[in-house]
Amino acid sequence: MRILPTIASSACILLLLQACSPETVSESRFVEPDKLYETLEANIREHPDFERVADIDHARLAAKAGSPMPPAHVLIWSDPALEASILQINPLAGRERFGPRHPE
């Protein structure tokens, strides 16, 4: 009856190896996310008060590093007027918290 545990462990190892194998992601999967990114970027560029902070294309960077992943593109922008109004309401809103929260 040792065959069942052997089959089960072999299946688990196969699944793990399959999950770790570098499979390419088809460029067709990037079409729609790229369109959305281009629209967002154009809107940010056209808005005089917005400031582009960061642009990270995780999927393409991962593919270059040999670790393909589905489309994942981060575009971070800033709206200084909105941020200023939030900070006027709550000055602690801009404070970064690291670790456990301590009572103020």
HUDAFEN-V362193 format. One record per residue. N is the residue number from 1. RES is the residue in three letters. SS is DSSP state (@ for helix, = for strand, . for the rest). OMEGA is omega in whole degrees, 0 to 359 (none if undefined). D_LAST is the distance of its C-alpha to the last C-alpha in Angstrom with 1 decimal. Layout:
N|RES|SS|OMEGA|D_LAST + N|RES|SS|OMEGA|D_LAST
//
This chain:
1|MET|.|179|61.9 + 2|ARG|@|183|59.9 + 3|ILE|@|180|60.4 + 4|LEU|@|177|57.6 + 5|PRO|@|180|54.8 + 6|THR|@|178|56.4 + 7|ILE|@|181|56.5 + 8|ALA|@|180|52.9 + 9|SER|@|176|51.6 + 10|SER|@|179|53.8 + 11|ALA|@|179|52.4 + 12|CYS|@|179|48.8 + 13|ILE|@|179|49.7 + 14|LEU|@|178|51.4 + 15|LEU|@|178|48.4 + 16|LEU|@|179|46.1 + 17|LEU|@|178|48.6 + 18|GLN|@|180|49.0 + 19|ALA|@|182|45.3 + 20|CYS|@|182|45.2 + 21|SER|.|182|48.4 + 22|PRO|.|175|48.0 + 23|GLU|.|179|49.4 + 24|THR|.|177|49.6 + 25|VAL|.|182|47.9 + 26|SER|.|179|50.5 + 27|GLU|@|179|50.1 + 28|SER|@|178|50.8 + 29|ARG|@|182|47.3 + 30|PHE|@|186|45.8 + 31|VAL|@|183|47.8 + 32|GLU|@|177|45.6 + 33|PRO|@|178|42.2 + 34|ASP|@|177|43.7 + 35|LYS|@|179|44.9 + 36|LEU|@|179|41.4 + 37|TYR|@|181|40.0 + 38|GLU|@|177|42.7 + 39|THR|@|179|42.0 + 40|LEU|@|181|38.3 + 41|GLU|@|178|39.0 + 42|ALA|@|178|41.7 + 43|ASN|@|179|39.3 + 44|ILE|@|181|36.7 + 45|ARG|@|183|39.5 + 46|GLU|@|182|41.0 + 47|HIS|.|186|37.8 + 48|PRO|.|183|37.5 + 49|ASP|.|181|33.7 + 50|PHE|=|179|32.8 + 51|GLU|=|179|32.3 + 52|ARG|=|184|33.0 + 53|VAL|=|183|30.4 + 54|ALA|=|179|31.7 + 55|ASP|=|184|34.7 + 56|ILE|=|176|35.1 + 57|ASP|=|185|38.1 + 58|HIS|@|186|37.0 + 59|ALA|@|181|40.3 + 60|ARG|@|175|42.6 + 61|LEU|@|179|40.8 + 62|ALA|@|179|40.9 + 63|ALA|@|178|44.6 + 64|LYS|@|180|45.3 + 65|ALA|.|178|43.6 + 66|GLY|.|180|45.9 + 67|SER|.|184|43.4 + 68|PRO|.|177|44.1 + 69|MET|.|179|41.7 + 70|PRO|.|181|41.8 + 71|PRO|.|178|40.9 + 72|ALA|.|185|37.3 + 73|HIS|=|182|36.6 + 74|VAL|=|176|33.2 + 75|LEU|=|182|33.2 + 76|ILE|=|178|29.9 + 77|TRP|=|184|30.0 + 78|SER|=|173|27.9 + 79|ASP|=|185|28.2 + 80|PRO|@|180|26.7 + 81|ALA|@|179|27.3 + 82|LEU|@|180|25.4 + 83|GLU|@|179|22.5 + 84|ALA|@|180|22.4 + 85|SER|@|177|22.5 + 86|ILE|@|181|19.6 + 87|LEU|@|176|17.4 + 88|GLN|@|179|18.7 + 89|ILE|@|182|17.5 + 90|ASN|.|181|14.0 + 91|PRO|@|180|13.3 + 92|LEU|@|181|10.6 + 93|ALA|@|181|13.6 + 94|GLY|@|182|15.1 + 95|ARG|.|178|12.5 + 96|GLU|.|179|13.9 + 97|ARG|.|175|12.1 + 98|PHE|.|179|14.2 + 99|GLY|.|182|14.3 + 100|PRO|.|179|12.3 + 101|ARG|.|176|8.9 + 102|HIS|.|178|6.3 + 103|PRO|.|180|3.8 + 104|GLU|.|none|0.0
//
